[in-house]
Amino acid sequence: MSKHLESEITRQQPFRNIMTIVKIESLEGRGAISGEAFEVLASSGKKYKLRCCKTLKQAKLTERNVTLIPNLFPRFYGREGRYLLFDWINGEFLGKELSLDVCYKLGKMAGEAHALSEINKKKTPFDLFNTIITNLRTHKIFNNQILGQIEKTYFAMIEKLKPDIVLEFHDFHRGNILADKHGKLYFIDEEGFGYKVKGLGLAKPFFRSKWIKTSAQKRAFWKGYCEHHSNDYFDNDYKKFVHFLQLIRTISTRTRTGADYMSERKDLLNMLEKKGFFANFFS
């Protein structure tokens, strides 16, 4: 698919008012899995990142979202049909051990997004879940008893917590964040910023990948976050909720991509079997 798109982009030459593309390379396999993002070299010698969205609707939505907080993304040049053009950032991905300054900046990033107060009333916490549970059922990842437990637990959580659907860095992992030579952080997966359950993006750094793990790192993160938005909602019950949702989301995604999900499956089963873990949601 990406090879076909490369040929199409070279032929169409989008953004002619800005550049002439002389070389194009898919980012698939370099942390990107969609096959929609490309590194392009212009005749001027300047590099850009070009995205070709699946639909015009998605392109317009992504354009709108990134322009709400442009300082957190590479420079955005605009949209041309399904194409979006960004600066190419020569930077480094975050390492395994994060400094307190980086944790603070990550917190500010997440807090700025939530401070937008962009609540989508047209979507509900059931929309994402319905897609997930349908996929798990189709691929027979769990038996009917476990699927019933998953549904019952999720519905109880939603009833108690009533989470909002907001603009969220929902694919918040180190491979999507670059630091330039000045230490400025950029989120480089523009389609990983969209309407999802509030706080879902925090499940990876805090509970799954655990790259924000020490008490000092967590304090630095929340210091940056709370400069823009309160974290009062993120109590112990809410932490369990986003962890649970991220687990079933990851399993569902990996059944479609062919990636291994056995570790997540084991963790989810342990979570469901742990006596009292979800007690607060059924009291």
Residue, then its C-alpha position, 0 to 999 in steps of 0.5 A: m500500500s505504501k509503495h502505491l502511495e509513494s508513486e501517487i504522491t510523486r505523480q501528484q506533487p502536493f503542496r507545489n507552492i511550497m516544494t517539489i518532491v524529489k524523494i519519498e520514503s514511507l515511515e512504515g516500520r520506523g515506528a509507524i504502522s499505518g503506511e500513511a506517513f512519509e519522509v519527503l525531500a524537496s528539491s531545495g534540500k529541505k525535508y518534510k513529513l507528509r501524511c496521506c489520510k485515508t479519508l478527506k473527513q479524517a484529514k480535515l479532523t486531524e488538521r483541526n486538532v493539530t491547529l488547536i495546540p500547534n506548539l506541541f506539533p512540528r510546524f504545520y504547513g496546511r492541508e491539501g485534500r487528504y494530504l497534511l504537511f509538517d516540518w521534519i524534526n531532526g531530533e531524538f526519541l525519548g530514552k528509557e530513563l527520563s529526566l525530571d525535566v522531560c517528565y515535567k514537559l510531558g505533563k505539560m503536554a498532556g495538561e495543555a491538551h486537557a485544558l482545551s476542554e474539547i468535550n465531544k458530546k456526539k461520542t460516548p465511552f461505549d463507542l470505543f468499547n463496542t469496537i473492542i468487544t466486537n473484535l475480541r468476540t470475532h477473534k475468539i480471544f476469550n470465552n463467553q464467560i470472560l467476555g461477559q466479565i469484561e462487559k459487566t466490569y466496563f459498564a460498572m466503571i462507566e456508570k460510576l466514573k462517567p468519563d468525558i470524551v476529549l481531545e487526548f494524546h491517546d497513543f502517548h508513547r516514547g516512539n511518538i515524541l521527539a526532542d530537538k537539540h534545544g530540548k523542546l518536545y514534539f508529538i509526531d503522531e498527529e493521528g494519535f491525538g484525537y477524541k478518546v476517553k479522558g486520561l486513556g493516553l496516560a495508561k501507557p506511561f504509568f501502567r503498561s510501559k511504565w516509563i514514568k515510574t519513580s515517585a520523583q518522575k510522577r511528581a514532575f509529570w503532575k507538576g507540569y500537568c497541573e499548571h494547565h489542568s487539575n488531576d483531581y479526576f485521576d484517583n485510584d478508581y480512574k487509574k484502574f479504569v484507564h489501565f483496564l481499557q488500555l489492556i483490552r484496547t491493546i489486545s484488540t489492536r494486536t489481533r488486527t496487526g498480528a502482534d503478540y498480545m499474550s502478556e496483556r491477555k495474562d495481565l487482564l485475566n489476573m486483573l479480573e481474577k484478583k479479589g476485590f480489585f474492582a469492588n468499588f465499582f460494584s458497591 
